Amino acid sequence: KCHSEYFDKLRTHFLCNASVSPSAAQMSETESTQLFESGKVAMIYTGSWMASAFHTNEYTKDKVDVAYLPKGKENTSVIHGLGNVIAANTKHPKEAWEFVKYLGSKEAAEIQASKGAAIPAFNGTQDTWVKSMPNFNLQIFIDQAANAKAYPISKDTAKWAKLETEYMTKAWAGQMSVEDAAKELAQKMNELLAQE
């Protein structure tokens, strides 16, 4: 509840002080995480996978924290996971299968979690990850996962993802309004999806 009030004030500040964010050109020249880790920007939108990098960075490890995403009509976020696979042409299928089974075990999840690598998928091991970096409020990621929606994909995700980058870059650069960019992007994405 207090977070939504904070973001309302923050949004008002940004709207009233248009120069508080680097330009789209500046952001394309330097990764947002590099700007954040050097103190050049005060806030970025990124995922749980960056926690360990921020935890080991001299500037960010004791100066930053995690905040809930601003709430819109729904309190939600996007989530996806990673999987381990075996090459179909492996010369060692039995050994590969044993290794993949181990990677999916509780023991492996606890190791991954204790090192802060990523949120483990094995139920009951997430708390170890949260405690691995006590200077960050990582519980927020676990809380938001409960209301998360699957990362959108389709047969040809790369085609419409490229359009998303193209149109959103124009919006961020002020070449199109966000509303126009979103409308055109939706139309072109729907056309591509209909062709799949």
Phi and psi in degrees as a GROMACS rama.xvg file:
@    title "Ramachandran Plot"
@    xaxis  label "Phi"
@    yaxis  label "Psi"
@TYPE xy
-67.1863  -27.8062  CYS-2
-65.2411  -38.6356  HIS-3
-65.8849  -36.4223  SER-4
-64.4407  -40.9365  GLU-5
-60.5742  -47.6493  TYR-6
-68.5943  -31.9285  PHE-7
-61.8383  -43.9147  ASP-8
-65.9419  -41.8006  LYS-9
-63.1587  -44.1921  LEU-10
-61.0919  -43.6402  ARG-11
-60.5817  -42.0126  THR-12
-61.9761  -44.9317  HIS-13
-63.6607  -41.1602  PHE-14
-65.6321  -31.6079  LEU-15
-87.6123  -14.8998  CYS-16
-129.318  78.4398  ASN-17
-60.8023  -18.7681  ALA-18
-93.2428  13.6645  SER-19
-78.9565  -11.5088  VAL-20
-115.486  143.786  SER-21
-59.1332  153.894  PRO-22
-70.8474  166.543  SER-23
-60.1523  -37.2473  ALA-24
-64.448  -43.7171  ALA-25
-63.364  -39.7112  GLN-26
-70.1651  -28.6896  MET-27
-78.16  -22.4875  SER-28
-80.0062  -29.8906  GLU-29
-134.237  133.676  THR-30
-58.6721  140.253  GLU-31
-59.8492  -34.1878  SER-32
-67.2411  -34.4381  THR-33
-67.2445  -41.161  GLN-34
-62.6818  -39.983  LEU-35
-67.9043  -45.7113  PHE-36
-69.473  -15.7653  GLU-37
-104.461  4.2046  SER-38
80.4151  13.7744  GLY-39
-81.7386  -26.5017  LYS-40
-127.705  148.022  VAL-41
-90.2467  -16.6423  ALA-42
-153.028  139.218  MET-43
-138.306  159.892  ILE-44
-103.768  114.162  TYR-45
-150.243  -174.272  THR-46
-112.605  178.453  GLY-47
-59.7165  -26.3053  SER-48
-64.169  -16.493  TRP-49
-89.4496  -7.65891  MET-50
-56.2435  -45.9323  ALA-51
-65.7747  -35.2582  SER-52
-65.8036  -42.6357  ALA-53
-69.3127  -30.6514  PHE-54
-69.1279  -31.5771  HIS-55
-95.5172  -8.17377  THR-56
-78.0404  129.383  ASN-57
-58.1591  -37.0208  GLU-58
-75.7302  -45.757  TYR-59
-87.9438  -21.2923  THR-60
-58.7219  -31.8654  LYS-61
-117.711  8.30841  ASP-62
-118.064  -7.78555  LYS-63
-125.514  168.128  VAL-64
-153.652  178.346  ASP-65
-99.6425  142.693  VAL-66
-128.956  152.265  ALA-67
-62.5739  147.892  TYR-68
-64.1951  146.272  LEU-69
-58.5451  140.184  PRO-70
-92.0365  129.82  LYS-71
-101.324  -135.604  GLY-72
-66.2046  -29.7336  LYS-73
-124.253  150.452  GLU-74
-95.296  91.9138  ASN-75
-147.273  169.794  THR-76
-148.046  177.62  SER-77
-106.559  140.242  VAL-78
-136.303  149.725  ILE-79
-156.508  171.468  HIS-80
-134.445  178.58  GLY-81
-115.281  155.692  LEU-82
-133.771  155.142  GLY-83
-102.622  136.334  ASN-84
-130.622  165.498  VAL-85
-118.391  134.323  ILE-86
-64.4552  135.368  ALA-87
-61.2027  -28.1554  ALA-88
-101.888  20.9423  ASN-89
-61.7562  145.908  THR-90
-86.5218  -5.45173  LYS-91
-132.265  62.7789  HIS-92
-62.3636  -38.1665  PRO-93
-65.3474  -47.4128  LYS-94
-65.5429  -39.5802  GLU-95
-62.8996  -42.5553  ALA-96
-63.8627  -41.2545  TRP-97
-63.0839  -39.055  GLU-98
-67.9876  -43.4925  PHE-99
-63.7681  -39.6377  VAL-100
-60.724  -41.6002  LYS-101
-63.5952  -42.2443  TYR-102
-60.677  -25.6064  LEU-103
-91.0463  5.71098  GLY-104
-86.2633  165.275  SER-105
-63.1589  -41.4209  LYS-106
-58.7731  -47.315  GLU-107
-64.9729  -39.1453  ALA-108
-63.1172  -39.8167  ALA-109
-65.0625  -38.5216  GLU-110
-64.549  -48.2813  ILE-111
-58.4609  -44.9961  GLN-112
-66.2679  -43.6258  ALA-113
-66.1183  -25.8036  SER-114
-86.5535  -5.32611  LYS-115
75.5725  15.2924  GLY-116
-61.8064  -50.6238  ALA-117
-168.763  166.429  ALA-118
-66.0513  121.369  ILE-119
-73.9055  146.458  PRO-120
-83.1005  -18.7779  ALA-121
-70.5121  116.213  PHE-122
-56.8004  135.475  ASN-123
96.0905  -5.18376  GLY-124
-108.441  -1.1464  THR-125
-65.7201  -31.8768  GLN-126
-62.4723  -32.6876  ASP-127
-62.0022  -40.5104  THR-128
-66.0024  -44.0631  TRP-129
-57.6614  -41.5146  VAL-130
-79.5267  -12.0586  LYS-131
-68.718  -22.4163  SER-132
-135.85  75.1787  MET-133
-63.4716  -14.9071  PRO-134
-75.9711  -10.0706  ASN-135
-114.582  146.067  PHE-136
-85.313  70.0096  ASN-137
-69.7298  -16.1148  LEU-138
-57.8297  -25.9285  GLN-139
-56.5103  -41.3145  ILE-140
-62.9949  -40.1768  PHE-141
-67.0196  -43.9731  ILE-142
-60.4491  -45.3185  ASP-143
-72.1764  -24.0177  GLN-144
-63.0714  -28.6554  ALA-145
-63.0448  -28.3289  ALA-146
-110.302  13.9714  ASN-147
-76.6856  157.217  ALA-148
-115.121  150.995  LYS-149
-63.5271  142.677  ALA-150
-58.9317  126.745  TYR-151
-72.0108  130.473  PRO-152
-140.722  163.385  ILE-153
-149.059  -173.945  SER-154
-59.8512  -39.7688  LYS-155
-120.229  53.2474  ASP-156
-52.2114  -41.0435  THR-157
-57.5933  -34.1389  ALA-158
-65.6413  -48.6971  LYS-159
-80.7279  -23.1471  TRP-160
-65.6983  -36.0166  ALA-161
-63.8956  -41.3015  LYS-162
-62.9612  -39.8558  LEU-163
-58.6456  -46.3344  GLU-164
-61.7744  -44.0351  THR-165
-60.5775  -50.4508  GLU-166
-73.6362  -39.77  TYR-167
-69.0872  -32.4038  MET-168
-63.0862  -40.9091  THR-169
-62.8433  -40.1527  LYS-170
-65.9329  -45.5217  ALA-171
-65.3845  -30.1835  TRP-172
-83.2726  -3.88651  ALA-173
79.5596  11.8835  GLY-174
-80.2285  -20.0629  GLN-175
-143.385  153.79  MET-176
-73.1947  154.895  SER-177
-59.7994  -40.664  VAL-178
-61.6006  -47.0952  GLU-179
-65.8873  -42.0669  ASP-180
-62.1046  -43.3397  ALA-181
-65.3541  -40.9438  ALA-182
-64.5928  -47.6264  LYS-183
-65.0974  -40.7574  GLU-184
-60.9911  -46.3034  LEU-185
-60.4012  -42.523  ALA-186
-62.6422  -47.6598  GLN-187
-69.4435  -35.5604  LYS-188
-65.0746  -42.9489  MET-189
-62.2846  -36.7074  ASN-190
-63.2739  -44.1017  GLU-191
-65.6801  -42.0619  LEU-192
-62.8573  -36.3926  LEU-193
-66.4268  -23.5767  ALA-194
-85.5438  -10.5975  GLN-195
